[in-house]
Amino acid sequence: MGTYVVTGSASGIGAATTHLLEDEGHTVIGVDVLETTVRADLSTPQGRADAVTGIRTALRGGHLDGIAAVAGAGAHLDDPGKVLAVNYFAPVAVLEGLRGELAAGGEGRAVVVSSNSAGTAPLIDETLVRTVLTGDEEAALERARGRHIELPEEIAESAPSITAYASSKLALSLWVRRTAVTAEWAREGLLLNAVAPGAVLSPSVRSAIPPDTDPDNFPTPIPLGVFGQPEDVAFWVHQFLRPQARFTTGTVLYVDGGTDAAMRPEGSPLPLAPPEEAGAAEDAAGDGEGTRGP
């Protein structure tokens, strides 16, 4: 049996993932702001450092078979800086901080929970995404809290931090794809993937929508006509953590009832751009403030 870390283990997708692993007989080191194996506030650098230290203490010198970085903060929160910190800087810090423990076993698995809003939310701040990916947390938090995008009133009421939320999830997905193929991960036998849920009835989503909301009246289409449950996402997190998932890395898997496919039917896969076009696109992405509007 293996040893796994699950952040956000006290509720929602994290709790469902913990149950799946424990049902198989694995040891789970849970990390959460609520009572669990390691109690830590992942919204702060000190809290993340405490989490890594606490996990190492719980390991007693052993190695990790996998990490599920599930903890997240929803768009319904009023503090976009906290949303950004928990959704991006926390999983990156935990995974980078424990990469050695993952590598020690030779077959480490890591999974983060992103979101389909990385591709379906129209209010992403591309400047914020670029800033986040530089690793400058102070500048990123300042940008996030600056509210550079004017939200429509109906969105501002229910999801005041939607820009920070969607931007952080896009940055996290990009980090996964960039990091998974580096020698420090791929050639060390470490697999890194992301699961991107849609409208899943996690605690944060339940707090943001009326309990009798009809899936067909949700702001984004859900072709299956039902909301997801935490267990639906936990199933795929669990699959990525299994030893048999040995030839999959750098993948972002949408678990959203078909939302991404309905909104972006030609969004993926995309043909590889000719070299001259790719270079021009990179140059354009590096200029200006950049905000993705509706």
C-alpha positions in Angstrom: 0.0 0.0 0.0 1.1 3.6 -0.7 1.3 6.9 1.0 -0.5 9.9 -0.5 -1.0 13.6 0.3 -4.4 15.2 -0.4 -4.8 18.9 0.2 -8.3 20.2 0.8 -9.0 16.7 2.3 -11.7 17.8 4.7 -14.5 18.4 2.2 -15.7 18.2 -1.4 -13.4 16.7 -4.0 -10.5 16.4 -1.5 -12.6 14.3 0.9 -13.9 12.1 -1.9 -10.4 11.5 -3.1 -9.3 10.7 0.4 -12.1 8.1 0.8 -11.1 6.4 -2.5 -7.5 6.1 -1.5 -8.3 4.9 2.1 -10.8 2.4 0.8 -7.9 0.8 -1.1 -5.9 0.6 2.1 -3.5 3.5 1.4 -2.3 5.9 4.0 -3.5 9.5 3.3 -1.8 12.6 4.8 -4.6 15.1 4.7 -3.9 18.9 4.6 -6.6 21.4 5.3 -7.5 24.5 7.3 -9.9 22.3 9.2 -8.9 19.5 11.5 -6.9 16.8 9.7 -3.4 15.2 9.7 -1.7 18.5 8.8 -3.5 21.7 9.6 -2.3 24.6 7.5 -3.5 27.8 5.8 -2.3 27.4 2.2 -3.2 31.0 1.4 0.1 32.2 2.9 3.8 31.4 2.2 4.3 30.5 5.9 1.2 28.2 5.8 2.6 26.4 2.8 6.0 26.0 4.4 4.3 24.6 7.5 2.3 22.2 5.4 5.4 20.8 3.7 7.1 20.5 7.1 4.1 18.8 8.6 3.9 16.3 5.7 7.6 15.5 6.0 7.1 14.9 9.8 4.2 12.6 9.1 6.3 10.7 6.5 9.0 9.9 9.1 11.6 9.7 6.4 9.6 7.7 3.9 8.7 8.6 0.4 5.4 9.7 -1.2 3.6 7.7 -3.9 1.4 10.6 -4.9 0.0 14.1 -4.2 -3.4 15.3 -5.0 -3.4 19.1 -4.8 -7.1 19.6 -4.5 -7.5 22.6 -2.1 -9.0 25.6 -3.8 -10.9 28.9 -3.2 -14.0 29.7 -5.1 -14.9 32.8 -7.2 -17.6 33.6 -4.7 -15.1 34.9 -2.2 -14.6 38.6 -1.8 -10.8 38.5 -1.7 -9.3 37.8 -5.2 -5.8 37.8 -3.7 -6.7 34.9 -1.5 -8.3 33.1 -4.3 -5.2 33.5 -6.4 -2.9 32.4 -3.6 -4.8 29.2 -2.8 -5.5 28.2 -6.4 -2.1 28.7 -7.8 0.7 29.4 -5.4 -0.4 26.8 -2.9 -0.4 23.7 -5.2 2.9 24.8 -6.9 4.6 25.3 -3.5 3.4 21.9 -2.2 4.4 20.0 -5.3 7.8 21.8 -5.6 8.4 21.4 -1.9 7.8 17.7 -1.9 9.2 16.8 -5.3 12.2 15.0 -3.6 9.8 12.8 -1.6 7.9 11.9 -4.7 11.1 11.1 -6.7 12.4 8.9 -3.9 10.0 6.1 -4.7 10.7 6.2 -8.5 7.1 6.4 -9.6 5.6 9.5 -8.1 2.3 10.8 -9.3 1.0 14.4 -8.9 -2.4 15.7 -9.8 -3.8 19.3 -9.4 -7.4 20.4 -9.7 -7.7 23.2 -12.2 -11.1 24.2 -13.7 -12.8 24.4 -17.1 -13.2 28.1 -16.4 -9.6 28.4 -17.6 -11.0 28.1 -21.1 -14.7 29.0 -20.7 -14.7 32.1 -18.5 -14.6 35.3 -20.6 -13.1 37.5 -17.9 -9.5 36.3 -17.7 -6.7 38.8 -17.1 -3.9 37.7 -19.3 -1.5 40.1 -17.7 -2.3 38.5 -14.3 -1.7 35.0 -15.8 1.7 36.1 -17.1 2.6 37.7 -13.8 1.6 34.6 -11.8 3.7 32.4 -14.1 6.8 34.4 -13.2 6.4 33.3 -9.6 6.2 36.9 -8.3 3.5 36.4 -5.7 3.6 39.9 -4.4 3.1 41.5 -7.8 0.4 38.9 -8.7 -1.6 39.5 -5.6 -1.4 43.3 -6.1 -2.6 42.8 -9.7 -5.4 40.5 -8.6 -6.7 42.9 -5.9 -6.5 45.8 -8.3 -9.8 44.7 -10.0 -8.6 45.7 -13.5 -11.8 44.3 -15.1 -15.2 45.8 -14.6 -17.6 42.9 -13.9 -21.2 42.9 -15.0 -23.4 43.5 -12.0 -25.0 40.0 -12.0 -21.5 38.4 -12.1 -20.1 40.7 -9.4 -22.9 39.7 -7.0 -22.4 36.0 -7.2 -18.7 35.7 -8.3 -16.8 38.8 -7.3 -13.4 37.0 -7.7 -14.2 35.3 -11.0 -11.3 37.0 -12.8 -8.7 35.9 -10.2 -10.3 32.5 -10.1 -10.3 31.8 -13.8 -6.9 33.4 -14.3 -5.4 31.3 -11.5 -6.8 28.1 -12.9 -5.5 29.0 -16.4 -2.0 29.7 -15.0 -2.1 26.4 -13.0 -3.0 24.4 -16.2 -0.2 26.1 -18.1 2.2 25.4 -15.2 1.3 21.7 -15.3 1.9 21.4 -19.0 5.2 23.3 -18.9 6.5 21.6 -15.7 5.5 18.0 -16.5 7.8 17.8 -19.5 10.9 19.1 -17.8 13.8 16.8 -17.0 13.3 17.4 -13.3 9.9 15.7 -13.5 9.7 13.6 -16.6 13.1 12.0 -16.4 12.8 11.4 -12.7 9.7 9.3 -13.4 7.4 11.9 -11.9 4.0 12.3 -13.6 2.1 15.6 -13.4 -1.4 16.0 -14.6 -4.5 18.2 -14.0 -8.2 17.6 -13.7 -10.4 20.5 -14.8 -13.9 20.2 -13.3 -16.9 22.2 -14.5 -20.1 22.8 -12.5 -19.5 20.3 -9.7 -21.6 20.6 -6.5 -18.6 21.1 -4.2 -19.1 23.3 -1.1 -17.9 26.4 -2.9 -20.4 25.9 -5.8 -23.3 25.1 -3.4 -22.6 28.3 -1.6 -22.7 30.3 -4.8 -25.9 29.1 -6.5 -29.5 28.6 -5.2 -30.1 25.0 -4.2 -32.9 24.6 -6.8 -30.8 25.8 -9.7 -31.7 24.0 -13.0 -28.6 22.8 -14.8 -30.2 23.9 -18.1 -30.3 27.4 -16.7 -26.7 27.5 -15.5 -24.6 30.3 -17.1 -22.5 27.8 -19.0 -24.0 24.9 -21.0 -24.0 21.5 -19.4 -24.9 19.1 -22.3 -25.4 16.1 -19.9 -28.1 18.2 -18.1 -26.9 17.4 -14.6 -24.4 18.9 -12.1 -21.4 16.9 -11.2 -20.7 15.5 -7.8 -17.3 15.6 -6.0 -17.0 11.9 -6.5 -17.1 12.3 -10.3 -13.9 14.4 -10.1 -12.3 12.3 -7.4 -12.6 9.2 -9.7 -10.3 10.8 -12.2 -7.9 12.2 -9.7 -7.6 8.7 -8.3 -7.0 7.3 -11.8 -4.1 9.6 -12.4 -2.6 8.5 -9.0 -2.7 4.9 -9.9 0.5 3.0 -10.9 -1.1 2.0 -14.2 -1.2 5.7 -15.3 2.5 5.4 -16.3 2.3 7.0 -19.8 0.3 10.1 -19.1 1.8 13.4 -18.1 1.2 17.1 -18.9 -2.5 16.3 -19.5 -5.4 18.6 -18.5 -8.6 16.4 -18.4 -12.0 18.1 -18.5 -14.6 16.6 -16.2 -17.4 19.0 -16.8 -20.4 17.3 -18.4 -19.4 18.4 -21.8 -19.2 22.2 -21.1 -15.8 22.8 -22.7 -16.7 20.8 -25.8 -20.0 22.7 -26.2 -18.4 26.1 -25.8 -15.2 25.4 -27.7 -15.9 22.6 -30.1 -12.7 23.4 -32.0 -10.7 24.5 -29.1 -8.7 21.3 -28.8 -6.9 19.6 -30.4 -5.3 22.3 -32.5 -2.9 21.8 -35.4 0.7 22.8 -34.7 1.2 26.3 -36.0 4.0 26.9 -38.6 7.2 28.3 -37.0 6.8 31.8 -38.3 3.2 32.0 -37.0 4.1 30.6 -33.6 6.8 33.1 -33.2 4.5 36.0 -34.1 1.9 34.8 -31.6 4.5 34.6 -28.9 5.7 38.1 -29.6 2.1 39.4 -29.6 1.4 37.7 -26.3 4.4 39.4 -24.7 3.1 42.9 -25.4 0.6 45.1 -23.7 -1.7 44.6 -20.7 -4.0 42.0 -22.3 -7.5 41.3 -21.0 -9.7 38.6 -22.4 -13.2 40.1 -22.7 -16.5 38.5 -23.4 
